[in-house]
Amino acid sequence: MVSQTQTFPPFNLVRLLRTVFGPKEGERVAILIDLEDPRGVRDCGFLSDPSLTIQRHAHDVFFKGLKNGALEELGWKGGDLFAYQVTGGSNLDLPEAAYDVSGNEIQMQTDLYPCYDIILCISTFSATAPLTAFAKRFGFRGATLHGLNEVILSSGLAVDYDEVSRQAENLRLALTQADAFEVDFSVGEGSYTLRIECGRQEAQKSHGLCRGPEPDVANLPAGEVYFVPTGAEGEFPMKYSDGTLGLMSVVGGRITGASLISGDEATIVAHNEKISSDPVTGELGELGFGTQMLPVSGRDIQDEKILGTMHVATGRSDHLGGDLTPDRFAEAKNATHDDILFSPTKTPEIEVVQVRMTRDGGVTSVLERFEPTAYLTGVLES
């Protein structure tokens, strides 16, 4: 977590974009937002809706910031704003069409992706997975900043990303080539354990640097070490969006069923129906650990990057190097990548008692009750 005395430098758009992208003279940049009716981007008419706080930040901080001097300082061109229709889910494929501020409809795959070197997607739902796939296809670089709010601007996007990268690499080296992780949970009187196999793979990091030359998409705020599980067995509790607590049964790397701990039985029934009709929706596609000292923002995009938290994710994993692609889902609307964050603020009912790493024949505790152990703190201080 962040200490009460920790301070951050003021947010600076040029510093952020220069550090993340290492800009090259003449590169073209575009900004993407999502709207229920994307035609609302015409003449920035969406600004009249006070509920669209994410999109307003995209306009006021990024769009206006680029137009009011940042483009010139960075040596970039463009700074154009486009809107697409809200996808309705995390990492669902993006629509084919979008609109520009003049009200013109454009086709993303002919008028956007091939025409810009840098694309910033500031949206309601994460677009990291689909945008990463398009980056590899069309050769651009970019960043996804879904859920943007004032706390994120003043902390997670105000940090030095060279330092974030250094810390993430230290933690990556401390966890890489693990055989498995065992996570002990407690909820009330119940205790549960989930074992996640990692197969001695190289750990990956989300560190915020996207300087090329390879096409890539950074997820900002960054600061995470993650694995794509090779298997998983056991049980773990999960908190649904309505506050219901369910117990997930995991067999062969997938959630095979959920049972009620507390809350609304209908929520559990709906989840089980989804798993039954589309089994890959329960596949565990990620295990992640936060690496940064940050304040809680109320948005998973930042809060999962806080040191001491951990998360697993279900669904598509192709953007992380996994093999679960959208075409393997029974329905396109199910092809999401959904993070399940465990933290003292997001899931106070669920205690992560301990996370143990098995590697090279030994067992090392890495997290205990949402705090890094001496093993991890020693790595970060080195």
Stockholm file with secondary structure:
# STOCKHOLM 1.0

chainA/1-382         MVSQTQTFPPFNLVRLLRTVFGPKEGERVAILIDLEDPRGVRDCGFLSDPSLTIQRHAHDVFFKGLKNGALEELGWKGGDLFAYQVTGGSNLDLPEAAYDVSGNEIQMQTDLYPCYDIILCISTFSATAPLTAFAKRFGFRGATLHGLNEVILSSGLAVDYDEVSRQAENLRLALTQADAFEVDFSVGEGSYTLRIECGRQEAQKSHGLCRGPEPDVANLPAGEVYFVPTGAEGEFPMKYSDGTLGLMSVVGGRITGASLISGDEATIVAHNEKISSDPVTGELGELGFGTQMLPVSGRDIQDEKILGTMHVATGRSDHLGGDLTPDRFAEAKNATHDDILFSPTKTPEIEVVQVRMTRDGGVTSVLERFEPTAYLTGVLES
#=GR chainA/1-382 SS CCCTTCCCCCCCHHHHHHHHHCCCTTCEEEEEEEESSGGGGGGGGGGGCTTCHHHHHIIIIIIHHIIIIIHHHHTCEEEEEEEEECCSSTTCCCCSEEEETTSCEEEIIIIIGGGCSEEEECCSSCCHHHHHHHHHHHCCEEEECTTCCHHHHHTTTTSCHHHHHHHHHHHHHHHTTCSEEEEEEEETTEEEEEEEECTTCCCEEECSCCCCSSCEEEESSCCEEEECCSEEEEEEEEECTTSCEEEEEEETTEEEEEEEEESCHHHHHHHHHHHHHSGGGGBEEEEEEECBCCCCCSSHHHHTTBTTCEEEEEECCGGGTCSCCGGGSSSGGGCCEEEEEECTTTCTTSEEEEEEEEETTEEEEEEETTEECHHHHHHHTC
#=GC SS_cons         CCCTTCCCCCCCHHHHHHHHHCCCTTCEEEEEEEESSGGGGGGGGGGGCTTCHHHHHIIIIIIHHIIIIIHHHHTCEEEEEEEEECCSSTTCCCCSEEEETTSCEEEIIIIIGGGCSEEEECCSSCCHHHHHHHHHHHCCEEEECTTCCHHHHHTTTTSCHHHHHHHHHHHHHHHTTCSEEEEEEEETTEEEEEEEECTTCCCEEECSCCCCSSCEEEESSCCEEEECCSEEEEEEEEECTTSCEEEEEEETTEEEEEEEEESCHHHHHHHHHHHHHSGGGGBEEEEEEECBCCCCCSSHHHHTTBTTCEEEEEECCGGGTCSCCGGGSSSGGGCCEEEEEECTTTCTTSEEEEEEEEETTEEEEEEETTEECHHHHHHHTC
//
